[in-house]
Amino acid sequence: MVVCVDFSNIFFISFSMFKKQLFEKNGADYVIQEEDLGLFYHMIITKAMDYLTNFKQVIFCWEGKYSTTWRKKIYPPYKENRVRNEDPNYKWVGPLMEKMLEFLSLFECKTLKVDNCEGDDCIYQTCKYYAEKGESVKIVSNDKDLSQIINFYPELVSQYNPIKKCEIERNENILIEKALIGDTSDNIKAFKGIGPKTFEKMMSDKLFYAKHMTPDNLKMLDIVMQIIDLRKFPQEYQNAIKEELDKPWNKFDVQGIEKFFLDNSLKVCYNDWTNKWYSAIQEQHMEQPDAIDEIMEILQS
């Protein structure tokens, strides 16, 4: 089984929690300093290690550069409500992401960060890539929008919510529901006069549905579907993600991992690595005894 982690989502949730802890300690006007970053590293690395120590095939998906550009050309309001640049603390996001990409490259996993592609696009393409090979994929994300992929590959794709610690149920109407009722997180506006109760009746009564879907509404529905149906994102970007998936898995670099912890003064992470994380990673490689022997030689030296 391949585990596909929505790591951009986890990263920003962790960053918000990190800021909250600092603000509670230092006041709401506090500006993050470099010496504070060790706390964030520990938070996000601990989350990454949860997957790396429990699963052999893990793919971490990220937002790429210009990730929302093509969708905004179709639907200009898309994610216009997400303004982070005004926050002086946001300057740390880019460098922290690069550090985490560097860290993950030291493990036998894959990281997907592709220009013009959102994390959701990478997750969809990963599911498609492996499902078409007959391999099962577990999506790790609290984003219910991704449950649409279960509809495309119901026998092979499932989704786990790491926040609520539960499986996300399949929803056959997830796309039309988001299109008509709207989604405040993505700044997609609800259709006038259509709320949850009206939508529910529309799904069970074809005449009632037809009454609400005027020509203008049908036109807008087509526009919104172009940006929320993950199967519709441009083929050239799908191909770019596939090219990344075709590449070999990263090599497990024990010395590089140890050096990363020491170079970044991550003493707690280094202790966790030596006391528990390494042995758990080792178990994931037990079916490759030659590789383990080589790793043990490196550690012993």
Summary of the structure (lengths in Angstrom):
residues: 301
radius of gyration: 21.5
end to end distance: 34.0
largest distance: 74.6
contacts: 854
relative contact order: 0.14
helix: 60%
strand: 9%
